[in-house]
């Protein structure tokens, strides 16, 4: 078992480093393999893929890991990296998406510094990416301040082009506030779901992590499941949303 961890919380930054660890005893103990990033991949979203199913990857056979990432917490654009699954313990085997060549083929670099943003929306922190087999699209979820809420984008390829953002979950529109997310008592008295001593602290939606094994749907419609944190109360909730492709 391999797990990417995000760490280095200080009074000056929420998080500042990602690392890869391995467990050989069903998550009872972990061994640090290497520090992965202090730059563009501090929060990451890994997906195991069949290399041959995605034209443009550095490898065309076997399995690989696509790794979407963000840098400075909630002030970052997203980036993309790749590593063959059987070489994940070798940090030097990672390749970073560096754009398209003049002939339209993908360019991969050995240097993280050459990774380019997949789109410009400098608000990303926690993010989640999954392939939706019903919509035949890559789906990315993340929280953002503008537009506020849980955003989503779709793309045909892991590197894009990614669609414009849409709001999947809005705390007011979708009845989060005053129900399972706390609205500050300075604003209104509509719930008592707040943590003890935090009556004047707003809740907020963040950390949307998809559960693709539970996706369902048909050609133009898909119901997705994901977990989401609410800040106040400091809890994780299970969510579902239905996406529809309009003809």
C-alpha beads as a LAMMPS data file, in Angstrom:
LAMMPS data file: protein, C-alpha beads

247 atoms
246 bonds

1 atom types
1 bond types

-500.0 500.0 xlo xhi
-500.0 500.0 ylo yhi
-500.0 500.0 zlo zhi

Masses

1 110.0

Atoms # bond

1 1 1 0.000 0.000 0.000
2 1 1 1.281 3.446 -0.975
3 1 1 -0.118 6.671 0.501
4 1 1 0.649 10.297 -0.289
5 1 1 0.567 12.474 2.824
6 1 1 0.355 16.259 3.047
7 1 1 2.127 17.787 6.032
8 1 1 4.212 20.678 7.452
9 1 1 1.434 22.772 8.980
10 1 1 2.829 25.886 10.674
11 1 1 1.525 29.235 11.880
12 1 1 2.636 30.674 8.526
13 1 1 1.169 28.100 6.134
14 1 1 -1.555 25.486 6.216
15 1 1 0.610 22.824 4.577
16 1 1 3.931 22.866 2.818
17 1 1 5.097 19.406 1.776
18 1 1 3.876 16.116 0.371
19 1 1 5.548 12.759 0.863
20 1 1 5.080 9.156 -0.207
21 1 1 4.935 6.369 2.373
22 1 1 4.464 2.612 2.130
23 1 1 2.752 0.081 4.374
24 1 1 3.240 -3.678 4.128
25 1 1 1.034 -4.577 7.110
26 1 1 -2.400 -3.248 6.112
27 1 1 -1.800 0.335 7.292
28 1 1 -0.643 -0.550 10.797
29 1 1 2.757 1.001 10.116
30 1 1 4.166 3.191 7.372
31 1 1 7.687 3.701 6.062
32 1 1 8.668 7.071 4.611
33 1 1 9.938 6.577 1.050
34 1 1 10.691 10.140 -0.006
35 1 1 9.520 13.743 0.167
36 1 1 7.613 14.320 -3.049
37 1 1 7.009 18.055 -3.432
38 1 1 7.239 21.452 -1.773
39 1 1 6.103 23.260 -4.900
40 1 1 3.297 22.238 -7.270
41 1 1 2.159 18.914 -5.820
42 1 1 1.522 19.547 -2.115
43 1 1 -2.078 18.358 -2.351
44 1 1 -2.420 15.484 -4.805
45 1 1 -5.083 13.340 -6.457
46 1 1 -3.646 10.020 -7.740
47 1 1 -5.455 7.718 -10.189
48 1 1 -4.158 4.337 -11.411
49 1 1 -4.677 3.924 -15.167
50 1 1 -4.046 1.496 -18.002
51 1 1 -1.375 3.232 -20.051
52 1 1 -2.610 1.890 -23.374
53 1 1 -6.076 3.361 -22.833
54 1 1 -4.822 6.970 -22.777
55 1 1 -2.862 8.135 -25.840
56 1 1 -0.180 10.652 -24.972
57 1 1 1.188 9.166 -21.758
58 1 1 4.949 8.593 -21.435
59 1 1 4.339 4.805 -21.398
60 1 1 2.041 2.859 -23.741
61 1 1 1.784 -0.472 -21.899
62 1 1 1.310 -1.640 -18.334
63 1 1 -0.199 0.508 -15.607
64 1 1 0.641 4.017 -14.507
65 1 1 -0.332 6.630 -11.953
66 1 1 -1.665 10.009 -12.997
67 1 1 -1.170 12.565 -10.265
68 1 1 -2.957 15.892 -10.291
69 1 1 -1.610 18.400 -7.804
70 1 1 -1.832 21.894 -6.364
71 1 1 0.804 24.065 -4.737
72 1 1 0.330 26.999 -2.369
73 1 1 -2.769 26.119 -0.371
74 1 1 -5.960 27.454 -1.959
75 1 1 -3.934 29.835 -4.127
76 1 1 -2.835 27.373 -6.782
77 1 1 -3.635 26.265 -10.303
78 1 1 -3.664 22.491 -10.953
79 1 1 -0.759 20.501 -12.412
80 1 1 -0.295 16.952 -13.691
81 1 1 2.388 14.298 -13.231
82 1 1 2.783 10.655 -14.246
83 1 1 4.787 7.653 -13.064
84 1 1 4.727 3.972 -14.123
85 1 1 3.001 2.033 -11.359
86 1 1 5.870 -0.429 -11.005
87 1 1 8.345 2.440 -10.520
88 1 1 6.434 4.541 -8.006
89 1 1 9.176 4.017 -5.407
90 1 1 11.662 5.735 -7.727
91 1 1 11.056 9.467 -7.506
92 1 1 13.224 10.043 -10.573
93 1 1 10.696 8.122 -12.678
94 1 1 8.071 10.863 -12.382
95 1 1 7.300 12.910 -15.465
96 1 1 5.548 16.270 -15.379
97 1 1 3.102 17.511 -17.972
98 1 1 4.768 20.455 -19.703
99 1 1 2.285 21.272 -22.459
100 1 1 1.843 20.322 -26.097
101 1 1 4.433 20.251 -28.841
102 1 1 3.840 22.084 -32.123
103 1 1 2.454 18.894 -33.644
104 1 1 -0.078 18.528 -30.823
105 1 1 1.665 15.700 -28.976
106 1 1 2.126 15.857 -25.224
107 1 1 5.417 16.972 -23.731
108 1 1 6.618 15.463 -20.446
109 1 1 9.535 16.792 -18.415
110 1 1 11.719 15.228 -15.751
111 1 1 11.596 18.536 -13.836
112 1 1 8.687 19.614 -11.649
113 1 1 9.584 23.249 -12.328
114 1 1 8.542 22.769 -15.972
115 1 1 5.020 21.586 -15.097
116 1 1 2.466 24.027 -16.505
117 1 1 -1.014 24.853 -15.160
118 1 1 -3.842 22.835 -16.674
119 1 1 -6.044 25.917 -16.318
120 1 1 -5.857 29.257 -14.542
121 1 1 -8.009 29.542 -11.428
122 1 1 -5.649 30.196 -8.549
123 1 1 -7.828 28.945 -5.723
124 1 1 -7.104 25.214 -5.547
125 1 1 -6.081 23.336 -2.438
126 1 1 -7.728 19.954 -1.918
127 1 1 -8.783 18.329 -5.180
128 1 1 -10.080 15.041 -6.507
129 1 1 -10.048 13.613 -10.044
130 1 1 -11.729 10.531 -11.480
131 1 1 -12.726 9.040 -14.827
132 1 1 -16.502 8.879 -15.239
133 1 1 -17.267 5.911 -17.540
134 1 1 -20.887 6.976 -18.038
135 1 1 -20.100 10.480 -19.244
136 1 1 -16.788 9.413 -20.823
137 1 1 -15.119 12.381 -19.174
138 1 1 -12.447 13.112 -16.627
139 1 1 -14.059 14.888 -13.687
140 1 1 -12.273 17.214 -11.265
141 1 1 -13.740 18.480 -7.978
142 1 1 -12.254 21.195 -5.779
143 1 1 -13.372 23.994 -3.489
144 1 1 -12.952 27.615 -4.496
145 1 1 -13.859 31.126 -3.382
146 1 1 -14.792 32.350 -6.869
147 1 1 -17.158 30.914 -7.848
148 1 1 -17.745 29.981 -4.218
149 1 1 -18.483 26.385 -3.323
150 1 1 -17.468 22.987 -4.623
151 1 1 -16.467 23.486 -8.249
152 1 1 -16.229 20.886 -10.979
153 1 1 -14.737 20.698 -14.452
154 1 1 -14.672 17.979 -17.110
155 1 1 -12.182 17.031 -19.823
156 1 1 -11.661 14.351 -22.455
157 1 1 -7.958 13.977 -21.632
158 1 1 -6.174 14.108 -18.257
159 1 1 -4.385 17.325 -19.265
160 1 1 -7.449 18.934 -20.828
161 1 1 -8.590 21.178 -22.243
162 1 1 -10.736 21.442 -19.128
163 1 1 -14.203 22.966 -19.260
164 1 1 -15.121 26.195 -17.513
165 1 1 -15.896 25.749 -13.804
166 1 1 -19.411 25.064 -12.588
167 1 1 -20.601 24.993 -8.991
168 1 1 -21.543 21.480 -7.928
169 1 1 -22.420 22.383 -4.337
170 1 1 -23.309 25.798 -2.957
171 1 1 -23.854 26.025 0.783
172 1 1 -26.972 28.179 0.541
173 1 1 -28.491 26.977 -2.727
174 1 1 -28.181 23.316 -1.789
175 1 1 -29.368 23.658 1.813
176 1 1 -26.058 23.067 3.513
177 1 1 -26.221 26.124 5.757
178 1 1 -28.844 25.925 8.506
179 1 1 -29.017 22.166 8.007
180 1 1 -25.700 20.298 8.236
181 1 1 -23.377 23.319 7.915
182 1 1 -23.458 25.996 10.590
183 1 1 -24.483 29.556 9.804
184 1 1 -22.856 32.024 12.181
185 1 1 -25.134 33.311 14.921
186 1 1 -23.943 36.797 13.966
187 1 1 -25.866 36.312 10.729
188 1 1 -28.918 34.313 11.780
189 1 1 -30.032 31.709 14.308
190 1 1 -31.151 28.803 12.156
191 1 1 -29.284 25.731 13.414
192 1 1 -27.496 24.179 16.371
193 1 1 -25.137 21.872 14.461
194 1 1 -22.031 23.887 15.392
195 1 1 -19.175 22.449 17.404
196 1 1 -19.049 23.454 21.074
197 1 1 -17.897 27.044 21.490
198 1 1 -18.044 27.797 17.744
199 1 1 -21.476 29.365 17.435
200 1 1 -20.091 32.435 15.696
201 1 1 -17.881 30.495 13.266
202 1 1 -19.190 29.802 9.793
203 1 1 -19.173 26.321 8.345
204 1 1 -17.688 25.839 4.895
205 1 1 -17.553 23.139 2.236
206 1 1 -14.134 21.823 1.252
207 1 1 -12.166 18.662 0.536
208 1 1 -14.474 16.980 -2.016
209 1 1 -13.036 13.499 -2.550
210 1 1 -14.833 11.317 -5.072
211 1 1 -15.738 7.640 -4.652
212 1 1 -15.689 6.479 -8.295
213 1 1 -16.433 2.839 -7.442
214 1 1 -19.964 3.978 -6.586
215 1 1 -20.637 6.112 -9.674
216 1 1 -23.705 5.077 -11.635
217 1 1 -25.545 6.323 -14.684
218 1 1 -26.093 5.965 -18.403
219 1 1 -24.919 7.663 -21.584
220 1 1 -25.835 11.240 -20.668
221 1 1 -26.423 11.113 -16.919
222 1 1 -24.299 10.095 -13.951
223 1 1 -24.812 10.187 -10.203
224 1 1 -21.516 10.639 -8.399
225 1 1 -20.712 10.090 -4.733
226 1 1 -18.077 11.986 -2.784
227 1 1 -17.152 12.913 0.756
228 1 1 -16.930 16.547 1.790
229 1 1 -15.822 18.359 4.937
230 1 1 -17.976 21.081 6.499
231 1 1 -15.532 22.876 8.883
232 1 1 -18.238 23.683 11.451
233 1 1 -19.257 21.151 12.530
234 1 1 -15.819 19.676 11.945
235 1 1 -17.201 16.614 10.194
236 1 1 -17.084 14.695 6.928
237 1 1 -20.375 14.070 5.132
238 1 1 -21.284 11.740 2.264
239 1 1 -22.694 13.580 -0.738
240 1 1 -24.211 12.664 -4.062
241 1 1 -24.830 14.802 -7.118
242 1 1 -26.300 14.025 -10.521
243 1 1 -24.592 15.373 -13.639
244 1 1 -26.441 15.619 -16.946
245 1 1 -24.934 16.247 -20.380
246 1 1 -27.338 18.369 -22.396
247 1 1 -27.580 17.619 -26.110

Bonds

1 1 1 2
2 1 2 3
3 1 3 4
4 1 4 5
5 1 5 6
6 1 6 7
7 1 7 8
8 1 8 9
9 1 9 10
10 1 10 11
11 1 11 12
12 1 12 13
13 1 13 14
14 1 14 15
15 1 15 16
16 1 16 17
17 1 17 18
18 1 18 19
19 1 19 20
20 1 20 21
21 1 21 22
22 1 22 23
23 1 23 24
24 1 24 25
25 1 25 26
26 1 26 27
27 1 27 28
28 1 28 29
29 1 29 30
30 1 30 31
31 1 31 32
32 1 32 33
33 1 33 34
34 1 34 35
35 1 35 36
36 1 36 37
37 1 37 38
38 1 38 39
39 1 39 40
40 1 40 41
41 1 41 42
42 1 42 43
43 1 43 44
44 1 44 45
45 1 45 46
46 1 46 47
47 1 47 48
48 1 48 49
49 1 49 50
50 1 50 51
51 1 51 52
52 1 52 53
53 1 53 54
54 1 54 55
55 1 55 56
56 1 56 57
57 1 57 58
58 1 58 59
59 1 59 60
60 1 60 61
61 1 61 62
62 1 62 63
63 1 63 64
64 1 64 65
65 1 65 66
66 1 66 67
67 1 67 68
68 1 68 69
69 1 69 70
70 1 70 71
71 1 71 72
72 1 72 73
73 1 73 74
74 1 74 75
75 1 75 76
76 1 76 77
77 1 77 78
78 1 78 79
79 1 79 80
80 1 80 81
81 1 81 82
82 1 82 83
83 1 83 84
84 1 84 85
85 1 85 86
86 1 86 87
87 1 87 88
88 1 88 89
89 1 89 90
90 1 90 91
91 1 91 92
92 1 92 93
93 1 93 94
94 1 94 95
95 1 95 96
96 1 96 97
97 1 97 98
98 1 98 99
99 1 99 100
100 1 100 101
101 1 101 102
102 1 102 103
103 1 103 104
104 1 104 105
105 1 105 106
106 1 106 107
107 1 107 108
108 1 108 109
109 1 109 110
110 1 110 111
111 1 111 112
112 1 112 113
113 1 113 114
114 1 114 115
115 1 115 116
116 1 116 117
117 1 117 118
118 1 118 119
119 1 119 120
120 1 120 121
121 1 121 122
122 1 122 123
123 1 123 124
124 1 124 125
125 1 125 126
126 1 126 127
127 1 127 128
128 1 128 129
129 1 129 130
130 1 130 131
131 1 131 132
132 1 132 133
133 1 133 134
134 1 134 135
135 1 135 136
136 1 136 137
137 1 137 138
138 1 138 139
139 1 139 140
140 1 140 141
141 1 141 142
142 1 142 143
143 1 143 144
144 1 144 145
145 1 145 146
146 1 146 147
147 1 147 148
148 1 148 149
149 1 149 150
150 1 150 151
151 1 151 152
152 1 152 153
153 1 153 154
154 1 154 155
155 1 155 156
156 1 156 157
157 1 157 158
158 1 158 159
159 1 159 160
160 1 160 161
161 1 161 162
162 1 162 163
163 1 163 164
164 1 164 165
165 1 165 166
166 1 166 167
167 1 167 168
168 1 168 169
169 1 169 170
170 1 170 171
171 1 171 172
172 1 172 173
173 1 173 174
174 1 174 175
175 1 175 176
176 1 176 177
177 1 177 178
178 1 178 179
179 1 179 180
180 1 180 181
181 1 181 182
182 1 182 183
183 1 183 184
184 1 184 185
185 1 185 186
186 1 186 187
187 1 187 188
188 1 188 189
189 1 189 190
190 1 190 191
191 1 191 192
192 1 192 193
193 1 193 194
194 1 194 195
195 1 195 196
196 1 196 197
197 1 197 198
198 1 198 199
199 1 199 200
200 1 200 201
201 1 201 202
202 1 202 203
203 1 203 204
204 1 204 205
205 1 205 206
206 1 206 207
207 1 207 208
208 1 208 209
209 1 209 210
210 1 210 211
211 1 211 212
212 1 212 213
213 1 213 214
214 1 214 215
215 1 215 216
216 1 216 217
217 1 217 218
218 1 218 219
219 1 219 220
220 1 220 221
221 1 221 222
222 1 222 223
223 1 223 224
224 1 224 225
225 1 225 226
226 1 226 227
227 1 227 228
228 1 228 229
229 1 229 230
230 1 230 231
231 1 231 232
232 1 232 233
233 1 233 234
234 1 234 235
235 1 235 236
236 1 236 237
237 1 237 238
238 1 238 239
239 1 239 240
240 1 240 241
241 1 241 242
242 1 242 243
243 1 243 244
244 1 244 245
245 1 245 246
246 1 246 247
